[in-house]
Amino acid sequence: MSNGQSNEPTNSDKRWRFIICAVLIAVTLGIYFQVSHFEFINFDDPSYVYENDVIQQGLTWPGIIWAFAREHYANWHPLTWMSHMLDCQLFGLDAGGHHIINVLLHTATGTLLFLLLNRITGAMWRSAFVAAVFLWHPMHVESVAWIAERKDVLSALFFVLTLMCYTRYAEIKQPDSLAHPPTHSRKYYILAVVLYALGLLSKPMLVTLPFVLLLLDAWPLRRFNPNKQTLLALVREKIPFFVLAGALSVATFVAQKTGGSVAPIDRLPLQDRLGNALISYVRYIEKLFWPADLTFFYMFPKPIPWGEVITAVALLLIVTALLLAVWQKFPWAIIGWFWFIGMLVPVIGIVQVGRQGMADRYSYLPSIGLFIAITWTVCELSQKLGNKKTMTSALAIAALLISATLAVAAHRQIRHWQNSATLAQHALDIDPNNAYVHQNLAMYWFRHDRPDLAIQLLREADRLHPGDPGGLNALGWVLMTEGHKAEAEEKFREVLKVKPDDAQALCTLGTIAVTGGKLNEGLNLIREAVAARPANAEYRYELAHALVVSDNLAEALEQYRTVLHYDPHFLPALREMAWLLATCPHSEIRNGAEAVTFAERACQITHNSDPQCLNVLDVAYAEASRFNEAISVASQERELYLQMGNTNAATMADNRITLYKQSKPFHTGSR
């Protein structure tokens, strides 16, 4: 691995670059091709794709507006949502197509990373090795094999493209011409800012990219020269990047806080979060060097092992001090180290999002800095330790062995992502006491008609982590679904003892009370849930439904409107609101034109294939005096019910058709 300086490429260089790119692409596709036969998993994939009515519509203008309008599932990354929409438009719910797009994005990013490093350092083989390790490292499997992590691979592509444009800008504009950069240089700068914005719209973790640009200014671009250009000038040059990063940081924190993903301070004290963050830095390094026991969910350590925290602090400080001491001779070492340390800051857990202690996917881009630091340092040291030719050969052999070993390990790691069961079982093989994985596996079996096994796993999760609100809520829900109402209520009340403002437990208990005829108690509980999570459309929908049951129809309409304000594609709310507006016996409530608007939206979402939505549409047309259309829709609904073998519903549709032929609408209190 030589380190030649960047010059005009020779034909031989171009040939080798082409060969290296071809090898990187071919091997990566070979490693990951198996995912084309994999399924969705039940961890985030439902809300991101296969249970998300908006995403399943494909790329539409209403969908694009939905993606940009507000946070969904505690995240604001509209470009990622749009990419999932495009996948559904191309592949429907064939998970293999969604997986392949992730693989292609990952492959493109790694290949471009090679070209970027080769251009700015002039070191072809070192750059190739870094790209190979990035593409084939088992720790990066999670970001690629998990469909819901589209945000990782999509943002990574924009990250590398931003660096490519920025370095082209920096190459053209000399340090002493900062105030008046050439026109073609400004074009690269503007393009870099645009690409960075697209990256942030894919995943806000890229907020640290402006600092990476400053690191590249120091090495390998060598733009920082105290005699000519100050650090302040270089920082000022990055102002557009910092402004974008700041705006996205605020938007993301608000989204995650609103969505309930940010852990309250009283449940995860700052000292615990800091302790876990320091341990996690060392664990990331350990797993990047020795990628064993990789799992999709690492439990947050409780209690915090403070001995490990002290060791981690010592190691991090010693490494940083040593690298600063050799900065002049080995600039890439400290640059790569700060790249790694800095890019992990948003996800290291100081602001705790979710229940995990760390995650493989968080190392996806930060690891590049560590790979650069190690690769360049090893190559430079080897040239000083022995015969240059001999050491070059030894390094080439070592690089091939390491790359091949990582490729084989990644291929094996990918197999665990075949479906939810294989993924969870692998996690339990690594950590049999992982309560969260028990919960996840339980919900998989519940969805696959094994409630008995689901209850068994959830009880085990409760034993491992007693009092966990998430586990108790899941157990209560499954028990309630299986008819164990009394025990279910007991579990939800246990949640409230631990977490009195738990919206899910409050809402479920409220729904149980309403169903049991305890309307006032139920309404009060659901109102508490809405107060705890005011932006949650599901809880507001349950409140609206309870208000209908208690005959508070005007307030119910108000709540339905609020539901659709937060989620314009919330199908149950669309159906129920249209039905109420069309069939309510109180004339002051009915509004045929508005009922048609909501009913048509519901039918559009379901592609006119849901007879319930067609039912709502025919009564809405009738209330709007559009009787011919009402008859046509009711006839279509009748045929669908007959195909399903539901003769009772088909007869009811016939009865409404008879009514519509007499130019009479259909009115009733509720369905």
C-alpha positions as CSV (number, residue, x, y, z in Angstrom):
1,M,0.0,0.0,0.0
2,S,1.8,3.1,-1.2
3,N,1.0,6.6,-0.4
4,G,1.7,8.5,-3.6
5,Q,0.6,12.1,-3.9
6,S,-2.4,13.1,-6.0
7,N,-1.3,13.7,-9.6
8,E,-2.9,13.5,-13.0
9,P,-4.0,9.8,-13.2
10,T,-2.2,7.6,-15.6
11,N,-3.9,5.0,-17.8
12,S,-2.7,2.4,-15.4
13,D,-4.2,4.2,-12.4
14,K,-7.5,4.5,-14.2
15,R,-7.4,0.8,-15.0
16,W,-6.7,-0.2,-11.4
17,R,-9.4,2.2,-10.1
18,F,-11.9,0.5,-12.5
19,I,-10.8,-3.0,-11.3
20,I,-11.0,-2.0,-7.7
21,C,-14.5,-0.5,-8.1
22,A,-15.6,-3.7,-9.9
23,V,-14.3,-5.9,-7.2
24,L,-15.9,-3.8,-4.4
25,I,-19.3,-3.9,-6.2
26,A,-19.1,-7.6,-7.1
27,V,-18.1,-8.8,-3.7
28,T,-20.6,-6.6,-1.8
29,L,-23.5,-7.8,-4.0
30,G,-22.3,-11.4,-3.6
31,I,-22.3,-11.0,0.2
32,Y,-25.7,-9.3,0.4
33,F,-27.6,-10.9,-2.4
34,Q,-29.3,-13.4,0.0
35,V,-31.4,-10.5,1.5
36,S,-33.5,-10.6,-1.7
37,H,-35.3,-13.6,-0.1
38,F,-35.6,-12.1,3.4
39,E,-38.8,-10.9,5.1
40,F,-39.7,-7.7,6.9
41,I,-39.0,-7.8,10.6
42,N,-41.5,-6.7,13.3
43,F,-39.1,-4.1,14.8
44,D,-39.9,-0.7,13.1
45,D,-40.6,-2.3,9.7
46,P,-44.4,-2.3,10.4
47,S,-44.6,1.4,11.1
48,Y,-42.1,2.3,8.4
49,V,-43.6,0.2,5.6
50,Y,-46.0,-2.7,5.8
51,E,-48.5,-1.3,8.3
52,N,-48.2,2.3,7.1
53,D,-51.1,3.1,4.9
54,V,-49.5,6.3,3.6
55,I,-46.2,4.6,2.6
56,Q,-48.1,1.8,0.8
57,Q,-49.8,4.3,-1.5
58,G,-46.5,4.9,-3.3
59,L,-45.0,8.2,-4.1
60,T,-47.9,10.6,-4.2
61,W,-48.3,14.4,-3.6
62,P,-50.4,13.8,-0.4
63,G,-47.7,11.3,0.7
64,I,-45.0,13.9,0.1
65,I,-46.9,16.5,2.1
66,W,-47.4,13.9,4.9
67,A,-43.7,13.2,5.0
68,F,-42.7,16.9,5.3
69,A,-45.7,18.1,7.4
70,R,-44.6,16.8,10.9
71,E,-42.8,14.1,12.8
72,H,-44.0,10.5,12.5
73,Y,-43.0,7.7,14.9
74,A,-40.7,10.2,16.7
75,N,-38.6,11.0,13.7
76,W,-38.5,13.7,11.0
77,H,-36.7,12.4,7.9
78,P,-39.0,13.2,4.9
79,L,-36.6,12.0,2.3
80,T,-36.4,8.6,3.9
81,W,-40.2,8.4,4.0
82,M,-40.3,9.2,0.3
83,S,-37.8,6.5,-0.5
84,H,-40.0,4.0,1.2
85,M,-43.0,5.3,-0.8
86,L,-41.0,4.8,-4.0
87,D,-40.1,1.3,-3.0
88,C,-43.8,0.4,-2.4
89,Q,-44.7,1.9,-5.8
90,L,-42.0,-0.3,-7.4
91,F,-42.2,-3.5,-5.4
92,G,-45.4,-3.3,-3.3
93,L,-44.9,-5.2,-0.1
94,D,-42.4,-7.6,-1.6
95,A,-39.7,-7.3,1.1
96,G,-37.0,-8.5,-1.3
97,G,-37.2,-5.4,-3.5
98,H,-36.9,-3.1,-0.4
99,H,-33.9,-5.0,0.8
100,I,-32.1,-4.8,-2.6
101,I,-32.4,-1.0,-2.7
102,N,-30.7,-0.9,0.7
103,V,-27.9,-3.1,-0.7
104,L,-27.5,-0.9,-3.8
105,L,-27.3,2.3,-1.7
106,H,-24.7,0.7,0.6
107,T,-22.6,-0.5,-2.4
108,A,-22.7,2.9,-4.1
109,T,-21.6,4.6,-0.9
110,G,-18.6,2.3,-0.3
111,T,-17.5,2.6,-4.0
112,L,-17.7,6.4,-3.9
113,L,-15.9,6.4,-0.6
114,F,-12.9,4.6,-2.3
115,L,-12.9,7.2,-5.1
116,L,-13.1,10.1,-2.7
117,L,-10.2,8.9,-0.5
118,N,-8.1,8.0,-3.5
119,R,-8.6,11.5,-5.0
120,I,-7.9,13.5,-1.8
121,T,-5.0,11.4,-0.5
122,G,-3.5,9.9,-3.7
123,A,-3.3,6.5,-1.9
124,M,-5.1,4.0,-4.1
125,W,-4.6,0.8,-2.1
126,R,-5.1,2.3,1.3
127,S,-8.4,3.8,0.1
128,A,-9.5,0.5,-1.4
129,F,-8.9,-1.3,1.9
130,V,-10.8,1.3,3.9
131,A,-13.7,1.0,1.4
132,A,-13.6,-2.8,1.5
133,V,-13.7,-2.8,5.3
134,F,-16.6,-0.3,5.3
135,L,-18.6,-2.4,2.8
136,W,-17.9,-5.8,4.3
137,H,-17.7,-5.2,8.0
138,P,-20.2,-7.4,9.9
139,M,-21.1,-4.5,12.2
140,H,-22.6,-2.7,9.2
141,V,-25.0,-5.5,8.4
142,E,-27.7,-4.0,10.6
143,S,-27.8,-0.8,8.6
144,V,-28.1,-2.7,5.3
145,A,-30.2,-5.8,6.1
146,W,-32.8,-3.9,8.1
147,I,-35.4,-2.2,5.8
148,A,-36.3,0.4,8.5
149,E,-32.7,1.5,8.5
150,R,-33.0,2.9,5.0
151,K,-32.2,6.2,6.7
152,D,-28.7,5.0,7.4
153,V,-27.8,3.9,3.9
154,L,-29.5,6.8,2.2
155,S,-28.0,9.5,4.4
156,A,-24.6,7.8,4.0
157,L,-24.7,8.2,0.3
158,F,-25.5,11.9,0.6
159,F,-22.7,12.2,3.2
160,V,-20.1,10.9,0.8
161,L,-21.4,12.9,-2.1
162,T,-21.3,16.0,0.1
163,L,-17.6,15.3,0.9
164,M,-16.8,14.7,-2.7
165,C,-18.3,18.1,-3.8
166,Y,-16.7,19.9,-0.8
167,T,-13.2,18.5,-1.5
168,R,-13.6,19.5,-5.2
169,Y,-14.4,23.0,-4.1
170,A,-11.5,23.0,-1.7
171,E,-9.1,21.8,-4.3
172,I,-10.0,24.6,-6.7
173,K,-10.1,27.4,-4.1
174,Q,-6.7,28.1,-2.6
175,P,-6.6,29.0,1.1
176,D,-5.6,32.6,0.4
177,S,-8.6,33.1,-1.9
178,L,-11.4,32.4,0.5
179,A,-13.0,35.8,0.1
180,H,-13.3,35.5,-3.7
181,P,-13.6,31.8,-4.7
182,P,-13.7,31.0,-8.5
183,T,-17.1,30.7,-10.0
184,H,-16.7,26.9,-10.7
185,S,-15.5,26.5,-7.1
186,R,-18.7,28.1,-5.8
187,K,-20.8,25.7,-7.9
188,Y,-19.2,22.7,-6.0
189,Y,-19.8,24.6,-2.7
190,I,-23.5,25.2,-3.4
191,L,-23.9,21.6,-4.5
192,A,-22.2,20.4,-1.3
193,V,-24.7,22.4,0.7
194,V,-27.7,21.0,-1.2
195,L,-26.5,17.5,-0.9
196,Y,-25.9,18.0,2.8
197,A,-29.5,19.2,3.2
198,L,-30.7,16.1,1.4
199,G,-28.6,14.0,3.8
200,L,-30.1,15.7,6.8
201,L,-33.6,15.1,5.4
202,S,-32.6,11.4,5.3
203,K,-31.2,11.1,8.8
204,P,-30.4,13.9,11.2
205,M,-27.4,12.1,12.5
206,L,-25.4,14.0,9.8
207,V,-25.5,17.1,12.0
208,T,-21.8,16.4,12.7
209,L,-20.7,16.7,9.1
210,P,-19.5,20.3,9.3
211,F,-17.0,19.2,11.9
212,V,-15.9,16.4,9.5
213,L,-15.3,19.1,6.9
214,L,-13.0,21.0,9.3
215,L,-11.1,17.8,10.0
216,L,-10.6,17.3,6.3
217,D,-9.4,20.9,6.0
218,A,-6.6,19.9,8.4
219,W,-5.8,16.6,6.6
220,P,-5.6,15.6,3.9
221,L,-6.6,18.9,2.3
222,R,-4.1,20.8,4.4
223,R,-6.0,24.0,4.2
224,F,-5.2,25.1,7.7
225,N,-2.1,27.3,7.7
226,P,-1.7,29.7,10.6
227,N,0.3,32.1,8.4
228,K,-2.3,32.4,5.7
229,Q,-5.7,31.4,7.0
230,T,-7.2,31.2,10.5
231,L,-9.4,28.5,11.9
232,L,-12.1,31.2,12.3
233,A,-12.1,31.8,8.5
234,L,-12.6,28.1,7.9
235,V,-15.4,27.9,10.4
236,R,-17.1,30.9,8.8
237,E,-16.9,29.1,5.5
238,K,-19.0,26.3,7.1
239,I,-21.8,28.6,8.4
240,P,-24.5,27.3,5.9
241,F,-23.7,23.8,7.0
242,F,-23.9,24.7,10.7
243,V,-27.2,26.5,10.2
244,L,-28.7,23.4,8.5
245,A,-27.3,21.2,11.3
246,G,-28.7,23.4,14.0
247,A,-32.2,23.5,12.5
248,L,-32.3,19.7,12.0
249,S,-31.0,19.2,15.6
250,V,-33.9,21.2,17.0
251,A,-36.5,19.6,14.7
252,T,-35.2,16.1,15.6
253,F,-35.2,16.7,19.4
254,V,-38.8,18.1,19.2
255,A,-39.9,15.1,17.1
256,Q,-38.4,12.6,19.5
257,K,-39.6,14.4,22.6
258,T,-43.1,14.6,21.1
259,G,-43.1,11.0,20.0
260,G,-42.0,9.8,23.5
261,S,-38.7,8.4,22.4
262,V,-36.5,10.6,24.6
263,A,-36.1,9.0,28.0
264,P,-37.1,11.4,30.9
265,I,-34.3,12.4,33.2
266,D,-35.9,11.0,36.3
267,R,-35.8,7.5,34.7
268,L,-32.4,7.7,33.2
269,P,-30.3,10.2,35.2
270,L,-27.5,12.1,33.5
271,Q,-24.7,10.3,35.3
272,D,-26.1,6.9,34.0
273,R,-26.3,8.2,30.5
274,L,-22.8,9.6,30.6
275,G,-21.5,6.4,32.1
276,N,-23.1,4.3,29.4
277,A,-21.9,6.7,26.7
278,L,-18.2,6.3,27.8
279,I,-18.5,2.5,28.0
280,S,-20.2,2.4,24.6
281,Y,-17.3,4.2,22.9
282,V,-14.9,1.5,24.0
283,R,-17.4,-1.3,23.1
284,Y,-17.8,0.2,19.6
285,I,-14.0,0.1,19.2
286,E,-13.9,-3.5,20.5
287,K,-16.6,-4.7,18.1
288,L,-15.0,-2.9,15.2
289,F,-11.8,-4.8,15.9
290,W,-13.4,-8.1,16.9
291,P,-17.0,-8.2,15.6
292,A,-18.3,-11.0,17.8
293,D,-21.7,-11.4,19.5
294,L,-23.4,-8.8,17.3
295,T,-27.1,-8.4,18.1
296,F,-29.9,-6.1,17.1
297,F,-30.6,-4.9,20.6
298,Y,-28.1,-4.3,23.4
299,M,-29.8,-3.7,26.8
300,F,-28.9,-0.4,28.6
301,P,-26.7,-1.6,31.5
302,K,-28.3,-1.4,34.9
303,P,-26.7,-0.7,37.2
304,I,-23.9,1.2,35.4
305,P,-20.6,-0.7,36.0
306,W,-18.6,2.4,37.2
307,G,-15.3,0.4,37.2
308,E,-15.7,0.0,33.4
309,V,-16.6,3.7,33.1
310,I,-13.3,4.7,34.8
311,T,-11.4,2.3,32.6
312,A,-13.1,3.7,29.5
313,V,-12.3,7.3,30.5
314,A,-8.6,6.4,31.0
315,L,-8.4,4.6,27.7
316,L,-10.1,7.4,25.7
317,L,-7.9,10.1,27.3
318,I,-4.7,8.1,26.8
319,V,-5.4,7.4,23.1
320,T,-6.3,11.0,22.5
321,A,-3.2,12.3,24.3
322,L,-0.9,9.9,22.3
323,L,-2.4,10.9,19.0
324,L,-2.2,14.6,19.8
325,A,1.5,14.1,20.7
326,V,2.2,12.6,17.2
327,W,0.0,15.0,15.3
328,Q,2.7,16.5,13.2
329,K,4.0,13.1,12.0
330,F,0.7,11.2,11.8
331,P,-2.0,13.8,11.2
332,W,-4.4,11.2,9.8
333,A,-4.5,9.4,13.2
334,I,-6.0,12.2,15.2
335,I,-8.2,13.2,12.3
336,G,-9.7,9.7,12.0
337,W,-10.0,9.4,15.8
338,F,-11.9,12.7,16.1
339,W,-14.0,11.7,13.1
340,F,-15.0,8.5,15.0
341,I,-15.5,10.2,18.4
342,G,-17.4,13.2,17.0
343,M,-19.8,11.5,14.7
344,L,-20.9,9.2,17.5
345,V,-21.9,12.1,19.7
346,P,-25.5,12.5,18.5
347,V,-26.3,8.8,19.1
348,I,-23.9,7.9,22.0
349,G,-26.8,8.2,24.5
350,I,-26.2,11.5,26.3
351,V,-29.7,12.4,25.0
352,Q,-31.1,8.9,25.4
353,V,-33.5,7.8,22.6
354,G,-35.1,4.4,22.9
355,R,-34.1,1.7,25.4
356,Q,-30.9,0.4,23.9
357,G,-27.5,0.9,25.4
358,M,-25.8,1.0,22.0
359,A,-26.5,-0.2,18.4
360,D,-24.4,-1.5,15.6
361,R,-26.1,0.8,13.1
362,Y,-24.7,3.9,15.0
363,S,-21.2,2.9,14.0
364,Y,-22.0,3.0,10.3
365,L,-20.4,6.3,9.3
366,P,-18.3,7.0,12.4
367,S,-16.3,3.8,11.8
368,I,-14.8,5.3,8.6
369,G,-12.7,7.6,10.7
370,L,-11.3,4.8,12.7
371,F,-10.6,2.7,9.6
372,I,-8.7,5.6,8.0
373,A,-6.6,6.3,11.2
374,I,-5.6,2.6,11.6
375,T,-4.9,1.9,7.9
376,W,-2.7,5.0,7.3
377,T,-0.8,4.6,10.6
378,V,-0.1,0.9,10.0
379,C,1.1,1.5,6.5
380,E,3.4,4.4,7.5
381,L,4.9,2.5,10.4
382,S,5.5,-0.6,8.3
383,Q,7.6,1.4,5.9
384,K,9.9,2.5,8.8
385,L,10.3,-1.0,10.3
386,G,11.8,-3.0,7.6
387,N,12.5,-3.6,3.9
388,K,9.9,-1.5,2.0
389,K,9.2,-4.2,-0.6
390,T,8.9,-7.0,1.9
391,M,6.6,-4.9,4.2
392,T,4.4,-3.9,1.2
393,S,3.9,-7.5,0.3
394,A,3.2,-8.5,3.9
395,L,0.6,-5.7,4.1
396,A,-1.0,-6.7,0.9
397,I,-1.4,-10.3,2.2
398,A,-2.7,-9.1,5.5
399,A,-5.2,-6.7,3.8
400,L,-6.5,-9.6,1.7
401,L,-6.9,-11.9,4.7
402,I,-8.7,-9.2,6.8
403,S,-11.0,-8.3,3.9
404,A,-11.8,-11.9,3.2
405,T,-12.4,-12.7,6.9
406,L,-14.8,-9.7,7.2
407,A,-16.7,-10.7,4.1
408,V,-17.2,-14.2,5.3
409,A,-18.3,-13.0,8.8
410,A,-20.7,-10.4,7.2
411,H,-22.2,-13.2,5.0
412,R,-22.9,-15.2,8.2
413,Q,-24.2,-12.3,10.1
414,I,-26.7,-11.4,7.4
415,R,-28.4,-14.8,7.8
416,H,-29.7,-13.8,11.2
417,W,-31.8,-11.1,9.5
418,Q,-33.9,-13.6,7.5
419,N,-37.0,-12.9,9.6
420,S,-38.0,-11.7,13.0
421,A,-37.8,-15.2,14.6
422,T,-34.2,-15.9,13.4
423,L,-33.1,-12.4,14.4
424,A,-34.6,-12.6,17.9
425,Q,-33.4,-16.2,18.5
426,H,-29.8,-15.2,17.6
427,A,-30.1,-12.3,20.0
428,L,-31.3,-14.6,22.8
429,D,-28.4,-17.0,22.0
430,I,-26.1,-14.2,22.8
431,D,-28.0,-12.8,25.8
432,P,-30.7,-15.2,27.2
433,N,-31.6,-12.5,29.7
434,N,-32.5,-9.8,27.2
435,A,-36.1,-8.9,28.2
436,Y,-36.7,-6.7,25.2
437,V,-35.8,-9.4,22.7
438,H,-38.3,-11.7,24.5
439,Q,-40.9,-9.1,24.0
440,N,-40.0,-8.7,20.4
441,L,-40.1,-12.4,19.7
442,A,-43.4,-12.7,21.6
443,M,-45.1,-10.2,19.3
444,Y,-43.8,-12.1,16.3
445,W,-45.4,-15.3,17.4
446,F,-48.6,-13.4,18.4
447,R,-48.9,-12.1,14.8
448,H,-48.3,-15.7,13.6
449,D,-51.2,-17.1,15.5
450,R,-49.3,-18.4,18.5
451,P,-50.7,-16.4,21.4
452,D,-49.8,-19.2,23.8
453,L,-46.1,-18.8,23.0
454,A,-46.4,-15.0,23.0
455,I,-47.8,-15.0,26.5
456,Q,-45.1,-17.4,27.7
457,L,-42.3,-15.2,26.3
458,L,-43.9,-12.0,27.7
459,R,-44.2,-13.6,31.1
460,E,-40.5,-14.5,30.9
461,A,-39.7,-10.9,29.9
462,D,-41.6,-9.7,32.9
463,R,-39.6,-12.0,35.1
464,L,-36.3,-10.8,33.7
465,H,-37.3,-7.1,33.9
466,P,-40.1,-6.7,36.4
467,G,-42.1,-3.5,36.2
468,D,-41.0,-2.7,32.6
469,P,-43.9,-0.6,31.2
470,G,-43.3,-1.8,27.6
471,G,-43.3,-5.4,28.6
472,L,-46.4,-5.1,30.8
473,N,-48.3,-3.2,28.1
474,A,-47.5,-5.9,25.6
475,L,-48.5,-8.7,28.0
476,G,-51.7,-6.9,28.9
477,W,-52.6,-6.3,25.2
478,V,-52.1,-10.0,24.3
479,L,-54.0,-11.2,27.4
480,M,-56.9,-8.9,26.6
481,T,-57.0,-10.0,23.0
482,E,-57.1,-13.6,24.1
483,G,-60.0,-12.9,26.4
484,H,-58.1,-12.7,29.8
485,K,-59.7,-9.4,30.5
486,A,-59.2,-9.3,34.3
487,E,-55.5,-10.2,34.2
488,A,-55.0,-7.8,31.3
489,E,-56.5,-4.9,33.4
490,E,-54.2,-6.0,36.3
491,K,-51.1,-5.7,34.0
492,F,-52.1,-2.2,32.8
493,R,-52.7,-1.0,36.3
494,E,-49.2,-2.4,37.2
495,V,-47.8,-0.1,34.5
496,L,-49.5,2.9,36.1
497,K,-47.9,2.1,39.4
498,V,-44.5,2.4,37.8
499,K,-45.3,5.1,35.3
500,P,-48.5,7.0,36.2
501,D,-48.5,9.0,32.9
502,D,-48.1,5.9,30.6
503,A,-50.3,6.9,27.7
504,Q,-50.7,3.4,26.3
505,A,-51.9,1.9,29.7
506,L,-54.2,4.8,30.3
507,C,-55.8,4.6,26.9
508,T,-56.2,0.8,27.0
509,L,-57.7,0.9,30.4
510,G,-60.0,3.7,29.2
511,T,-61.1,1.6,26.2
512,I,-61.8,-1.4,28.4
513,A,-63.9,0.8,30.7
514,V,-65.9,2.2,27.8
515,T,-66.5,-1.2,26.4
516,G,-67.7,-2.4,29.8
517,G,-70.2,0.5,30.0
518,K,-68.2,2.6,32.4
519,L,-68.3,5.7,30.2
520,N,-67.2,8.4,32.5
521,E,-64.3,6.4,33.9
522,G,-63.2,5.4,30.5
523,L,-63.4,8.9,29.1
524,N,-61.4,10.3,32.0
525,L,-58.6,7.7,31.5
526,I,-58.4,8.3,27.7
527,R,-58.3,12.1,28.3
528,E,-55.4,11.5,30.6
529,A,-53.6,9.5,27.8
530,V,-54.3,12.3,25.3
531,A,-52.9,14.9,27.8
532,A,-49.8,12.8,28.2
533,R,-49.3,12.5,24.4
534,P,-51.3,15.2,22.7
535,A,-49.8,14.6,19.3
536,N,-50.6,10.9,19.2
537,A,-53.3,10.3,16.6
538,E,-54.2,6.8,18.0
539,Y,-55.1,8.0,21.5
540,R,-57.2,10.9,20.1
541,Y,-59.0,8.4,17.9
542,E,-59.9,6.3,20.9
543,L,-61.1,9.4,22.6
544,A,-63.3,10.3,19.6
545,H,-64.7,6.8,19.4
546,A,-65.5,6.8,23.2
547,L,-67.2,10.2,22.7
548,V,-69.4,8.7,20.0
549,V,-70.3,5.8,22.3
550,S,-71.3,8.3,25.0
551,D,-73.3,10.4,22.4
552,N,-71.0,13.4,22.7
553,L,-71.1,13.7,18.9
554,A,-70.0,17.3,18.5
555,E,-66.9,16.8,20.6
556,A,-66.3,13.5,18.8
557,L,-66.2,15.4,15.5
558,E,-63.7,17.9,16.9
559,Q,-61.4,15.0,18.1
560,Y,-61.7,13.3,14.7
561,R,-60.6,16.5,13.0
562,T,-57.6,16.7,15.4
563,V,-56.7,13.1,14.6
564,L,-56.7,13.9,10.9
565,H,-54.7,17.1,11.6
566,Y,-51.9,15.0,13.0
567,D,-52.3,12.1,10.6
568,P,-54.4,12.9,7.4
569,H,-54.2,9.2,6.4
570,F,-55.5,7.7,9.6
571,L,-57.9,5.2,8.0
572,P,-60.2,4.4,11.0
573,A,-60.7,8.1,11.7
574,L,-61.5,8.8,8.1
575,R,-64.1,6.0,8.0
576,E,-65.7,6.9,11.4
577,M,-65.8,10.6,10.7
578,A,-67.3,10.2,7.2
579,W,-69.9,7.8,8.7
580,L,-70.9,10.2,11.4
581,L,-71.1,13.1,9.0
582,A,-73.2,11.1,6.6
583,T,-75.6,9.1,8.8
584,C,-76.0,11.0,12.1
585,P,-79.7,11.4,13.0
586,H,-79.0,15.0,14.1
587,S,-79.2,17.3,11.1
588,E,-76.8,19.9,12.7
589,I,-74.1,17.3,12.7
590,R,-74.5,15.9,9.1
591,N,-72.5,17.4,6.2
592,G,-72.7,15.3,3.1
593,A,-70.0,17.2,1.1
594,E,-67.5,16.9,3.9
595,A,-68.4,13.2,4.4
596,V,-67.7,12.6,0.7
597,T,-64.2,14.2,1.1
598,F,-63.2,11.9,3.9
599,A,-64.8,8.8,2.5
600,E,-63.1,9.3,-0.9
601,R,-59.8,9.7,0.8
602,A,-60.3,6.4,2.7
603,C,-61.2,4.6,-0.5
604,Q,-58.2,6.1,-2.2
605,I,-55.9,4.7,0.5
606,T,-57.4,1.3,0.2
607,H,-57.5,1.3,-3.6
608,N,-61.3,0.8,-3.5
609,S,-60.8,-2.7,-2.3
610,D,-62.1,-2.4,1.2
611,P,-65.9,-2.9,1.4
612,Q,-66.1,-1.0,4.7
613,C,-64.6,2.1,3.1
614,L,-67.0,1.6,0.1
615,N,-69.9,1.4,2.6
616,V,-68.9,4.7,4.0
617,L,-68.6,6.3,0.6
618,D,-72.0,5.1,-0.6
619,V,-73.8,6.6,2.5
620,A,-71.7,9.8,2.0
621,Y,-72.8,10.1,-1.7
622,A,-76.4,9.6,-0.7
623,E,-76.2,12.3,2.0
624,A,-74.8,14.6,-0.6
625,S,-77.7,13.7,-2.9
626,R,-75.4,12.0,-5.4
627,F,-77.6,8.9,-5.5
628,N,-76.4,7.4,-8.8
629,E,-72.9,7.3,-7.5
630,A,-74.2,5.9,-4.2
631,I,-75.9,3.1,-6.1
632,S,-72.8,2.4,-8.1
633,V,-70.5,2.2,-5.1
634,A,-73.0,0.1,-3.1
635,S,-73.2,-2.3,-6.0
636,Q,-69.4,-2.7,-6.0
637,E,-69.4,-3.2,-2.3
638,R,-72.1,-5.8,-2.6
639,E,-70.1,-7.8,-5.1
640,L,-67.0,-7.7,-2.9
641,Y,-69.0,-9.0,0.1
642,L,-70.4,-11.8,-2.0
643,Q,-66.9,-12.8,-3.1
644,M,-66.0,-12.9,0.6
645,G,-69.0,-15.0,1.4
646,N,-70.5,-12.4,3.6
647,T,-74.2,-12.6,2.5
648,N,-75.5,-10.5,5.4
649,A,-73.4,-7.5,4.5
650,A,-74.3,-8.0,0.8
651,T,-78.0,-8.0,1.8
652,M,-77.6,-4.7,3.7
653,A,-75.9,-3.2,0.7
654,D,-79.0,-4.3,-1.4
655,N,-81.3,-2.6,1.1
656,R,-79.4,0.7,0.8
657,I,-79.5,0.5,-3.0
658,T,-83.3,0.2,-2.7
659,L,-83.3,3.3,-0.5
660,Y,-81.0,5.3,-2.9
661,K,-83.3,4.4,-5.8
662,Q,-86.0,6.3,-3.9
663,S,-83.6,9.2,-3.6
664,K,-83.4,8.7,0.2
665,P,-80.2,8.9,2.2
666,F,-79.3,6.4,4.9
667,H,-79.4,7.7,8.5
668,T,-78.7,6.0,11.8
669,G,-77.0,6.8,15.1
670,S,-74.0,4.5,14.7
671,R,-72.9,1.4,12.9
